[in-house]
Amino acid sequence: MTSLLHVDSSPSEESVSRRLTALFARVWYDLYGTAGYVRRDVVADPVPLVGPAYVALGTRLESHGVIARADVSAYVADQGEEREWALTRPLVEEVLDADTILLGVPMHNFSVPAALKAWIDRITFPGMYVDPDTGDSLLRGTRVVAVLARGGGYGPGTPRAAYDFQEPYLRTYFGDLGVAEEDLHVVCAEFTRTRDIPALARFADLTDSSYAAAEEDVRRLAAGYRPAGGGATLRAASDPARS
Ligand SMILES: Cc1cc2nc3c(=O)[nH]c(=O)nc-3n(C[C@H](O)[C@H](O)[C@H](O)COP(=O)(O)O)c2cc1C
């Protein structure tokens, strides 16, 4: 059975990233059915920030090398750590069980939203994505599709390209966890705010074209399409390579 973990993180009622991830999910479960589909909305159901007990348990585990998930309980020192592990384990398992991780990611102040970062911090519990026997990543073979939305434009060669701490961050993060470059796909809808921010009005024609390109990319990725060479950003509106 093929499986999809769908994570949304936009607090907007008119969210562009949610519209695109919902399209991905619809195409995906028309093809594969709903049995392997898991939804996590980190806005409706926020992931608690990691606290002192999470850090204490994680630090203790790290000092022993890579500890398998099944053995973590043996290192738990008190009720606080037990609670943290009980919160963390199911989230880690959702990630490990997924063939594809689909993320809806609005740009907030040039980066990812705090609600998504809370999920990232919690799932990144020491040793969870490393095979204790071989040292290999357990996420080799997992596909990640990050669907980004941003009010302005940050494509390569544009004046604000260096302000983008959203896409580079996600690429670095998942790459470091062991997700292969060809399995890491970024879809991006840019200039989503040209209709309500006067300073962006002159880019209005890019709003629809960027969205249409993102929609097409989402449909192809949901149906299992893998671009040749993989890993590239799929046609951000302000990418000069698009024209
Ligand atoms: C708290 C907050 C911070 C934002 N920061 C940025 C930003 O730094 N750059 C930008 O281009 N747009 C920014 N925006 C606009 C959003 O990126 C834009 O509305 C995008 O469509 C969000 O995705 P969503 O529609 O899925 O919520 C921000 C919006 C909010 C609510």
The ligand as a Gaussian input file, in Angstrom:
#p B3LYP/6-31G(d) Opt

LIG

0 1
 C        2.455000      36.315000       9.509000
 C        2.654000      36.467000       8.021000
 C        3.919000      36.757000       7.536000
 C        4.117000      36.866000       6.154000
 N        5.380000      37.117000       5.709000
 C        5.603000      37.168000       4.366000
 C        6.922000      37.363000       3.869000
 O        7.898000      37.467000       4.593000
 N        7.086000      37.416000       2.524000
 C        6.029000      37.273000       1.650000
 O        6.251000      37.296000       0.443000
 N        4.778000      37.076000       2.105000
 C        4.544000      37.015000       3.437000
 N        3.277000      36.802000       3.897000
 C        2.206000      36.544000       2.923000
 C        2.014000      35.060000       2.718000
 O        3.235000      34.433000       2.392000
 C        0.999000      34.814000       1.613000
 O       -0.249000      35.312000       2.041000
 C        0.886000      33.329000       1.238000
 O       -0.167000      33.179000       0.307000
 C        0.671000      32.483000       2.471000
 O        0.298000      31.158000       2.155000
 P       -1.207000      30.712000       2.429000
 O       -2.047000      31.474000       1.416000
 O       -1.221000      29.261000       2.205000
 O       -1.545000      31.081000       3.833000
 C        3.039000      36.703000       5.261000
 C        1.765000      36.421000       5.768000
 C        1.573000      36.314000       7.129000
 C        0.192000      35.990000       7.652000

